[in-house]
Amino acid sequence: MHFNQQATSRVEGSHNALKRALKVSTGDLKHVVDTVELLVVKQVDKYKYQLNALQIQLVRAHQIPLFNWAVEYVVLGALDLVLDNY
């Protein structure tokens, strides 16, 4: 019973992704380990791609002398705030 209250979290999303990847509950341990490894590798690749895209966006948007030292160390949102007040 949920009384029209539904919560989602990263853990629930990850659990769902793992269940979808495994497909059946009767696989042997090797199948489970291989599937989990493949899922983790895919997620790491996805996050690396997203991080790279964000860094490219960061470099293009903040190519002013004020940000030369900070581009690699400060998050995009903070640089945007400084840029708005610059």
C-alpha positions as CSV (number, residue, x, y, z in Angstrom):
1,M,0.0,0.0,0.0
2,H,1.5,3.4,-1.0
3,F,-1.3,6.0,-0.4
4,N,-0.4,7.7,-3.7
5,Q,3.1,8.3,-2.4
6,Q,5.9,6.9,-4.6
7,A,9.5,7.4,-4.0
8,T,12.4,6.7,-6.4
9,S,16.0,6.7,-5.6
10,R,19.3,5.8,-7.3
11,V,19.3,2.5,-5.5
12,E,15.9,1.6,-6.7
13,G,16.8,2.6,-10.3
14,S,20.0,0.5,-10.1
15,H,18.1,-2.4,-8.7
16,N,15.6,-2.2,-11.5
17,A,18.4,-2.0,-14.1
18,L,20.0,-5.1,-12.6
19,K,16.8,-7.0,-12.6
20,R,16.2,-6.1,-16.3
21,A,19.7,-7.2,-17.2
22,L,19.5,-10.5,-15.4
23,K,16.0,-11.3,-16.9
24,V,15.6,-14.6,-15.1
25,S,16.2,-15.6,-11.5
26,T,17.4,-19.1,-12.3
27,G,20.9,-18.2,-13.7
28,D,24.1,-19.6,-12.3
29,L,26.6,-17.5,-10.3
30,K,28.9,-17.0,-13.4
31,H,25.9,-15.6,-15.4
32,V,25.1,-13.2,-12.6
33,V,28.7,-12.1,-12.1
34,D,29.2,-11.6,-15.9
35,T,25.9,-9.7,-16.2
36,V,26.7,-7.4,-13.2
37,E,30.2,-6.8,-14.6
38,L,28.8,-5.8,-18.0
39,L,26.2,-3.6,-16.4
40,V,28.8,-1.8,-14.3
41,V,31.1,-1.3,-17.3
42,K,28.2,0.2,-19.3
43,Q,27.4,2.6,-16.5
44,V,31.0,3.7,-16.1
45,D,31.3,4.3,-19.8
46,K,28.0,6.3,-19.7
47,Y,29.3,8.5,-16.8
48,K,32.7,9.0,-18.5
49,Y,30.9,10.1,-21.7
50,Q,28.7,12.5,-19.7
51,L,31.6,13.9,-17.8
52,N,33.6,14.5,-21.0
53,A,30.7,16.3,-22.6
54,L,30.3,18.5,-19.5
55,Q,34.0,19.3,-19.6
56,I,33.8,20.3,-23.3
57,Q,30.8,22.5,-22.5
58,L,32.7,24.0,-19.6
59,V,35.8,24.8,-21.6
60,R,33.8,26.5,-24.3
61,A,31.5,28.5,-22.1
62,H,34.2,29.8,-19.7
63,Q,37.2,30.7,-21.9
64,I,38.0,34.0,-20.2
65,P,41.2,34.8,-18.3
66,L,39.4,34.9,-15.0
67,F,38.7,31.2,-15.2
68,N,42.1,29.9,-16.4
69,W,43.0,28.5,-13.0
70,A,39.6,27.3,-12.0
71,V,38.2,25.4,-15.0
72,E,39.5,22.0,-13.9
73,Y,38.6,22.4,-10.2
74,V,35.3,24.2,-9.9
75,V,31.9,22.9,-10.9
76,L,30.0,24.4,-13.9
77,G,27.3,25.9,-11.8
78,A,29.7,27.9,-9.6
79,L,31.5,29.2,-12.7
80,D,28.2,30.3,-14.1
81,L,27.4,32.3,-11.0
82,V,30.7,34.0,-11.2
83,L,30.3,34.7,-14.9
84,D,26.8,36.2,-14.3
85,N,28.4,38.7,-11.8
86,Y,31.6,39.3,-13.8
